[in-house]
């Protein structure tokens, strides 16, 4: 897929906007544009915040896959995926209206957001506790954990994730990229140390999961502390007479952005859960390893997406759109290079430490194109959120949910291979939709209407 923006996004200094030039000058201009993109918008801090956790997670994935084996690794995959999905579904993108209001000096939406997040967290935790208590007596024959019990633990972890996501994303959305990076790195190190100790002494997926949950609590504490300090240092008088309007606007923006983020997360995580439920923990372990490999291609796109959203507030329209165009093109090139490297790594690993994971390489090769499409979608969706195109974001979420429903027949009819095919097709379709929506949003007439 060739991901690029229309020529209307070109600005002075962008190679696409310049006239004919010698090949050497053209190459130098392209390199300057790429380096400028990498330096802008706190990209390096955001890149570190993506590379460190994904690198550590990938290392732990390889170690745990070797030590736990496919079945127990499948249990850990179910727990981690379930917690991340539950937390992300509850969180959606609640930071978007909060950050938008805080940039204008209005803190009322922050209070609304905190109340909603607290309500979601309590609901997830209470439901999780109930399921854990129920699942104690419902363990399956021949299995150490029942599905009900595992779901309960996953929901309890999800209650932590929703709070951590909200605090982290509000902090980053306010331009505190260094603070965001510190939070993520410290949380990752806590998980790495805790999980390492557990794997060195036991073979329990539940204890590895507990180490991860404790690291999330640590990350939440750090992010919350930094956010409170930032708000105290940037105190402003809130606007008067806008309470009701702000609440309606918050609900409208939060609903649209939540639908978009929920669709994105379901498409990203639900396939593992479907495989685990329909095909068993061993199949989920193999499929989960394939996804862990392919998701390495999303490290840089995620950093680009965060940068695109946060830089909107500090750039003029023309400068931001020119930066966006360069970001999309650079992201496409990096994604293709990453896909080649990941495919090679999958072959090497399947011949060595992951030889017990049969069928790993074909799954990686099927899912990889979808990961490249997903990389574009991350950046495009973030751009639409920054532009305030709530209807397009919500429509994307609905489309993603509809396409993700195909995981069930895909797994039922084609096993892990069928699920992987459905995943890649879903990412292709949603990427095409976002490309069309972003082109429309960047037309001069659309920008005037949005103002």
Secondary structure, DSSP 8 states (H G I E B T S, - for coil): ------GGG--TT-GGGS----HHHHHHHHHHHHHHHHHGGGHHHHHHHHHHHHHHHHHHHHHHHHHHHHHHHHHHHHHHHHHHHHHHHHHTTTHHHHHHHHHTT--HHHHHHHHHHHHHHHHHHHHHHHHHHHHTT---TT-SS-HHHHHHHHHHHHHHHHHHHHHHHHHHHTT-HHHHHHHHHHHHHHHHHHHHHHHHH---HHHHHHHHHHHHHHHHHHHHHHHHHHHHHT-----SS-HHHHHHHHHHHHHHHHHHHHHHHHHHHHHHHHHHHHH-HHHHHHHHHHHHHHGGGGHHHHHHHHHHHHHGGGS-HHHHHHHHHHHHHHHHHHHHHHHHHHHHHHHHHHHTTTTTSTTHHHHHHHHHHHHHHHHHHHHHHHHHHHTT-HHHHHHHHHHHHHHHTHHHHHHHHHHHHHHHHHHHHHHHHHHHHHHHHHHHHTSHHHHHHH-
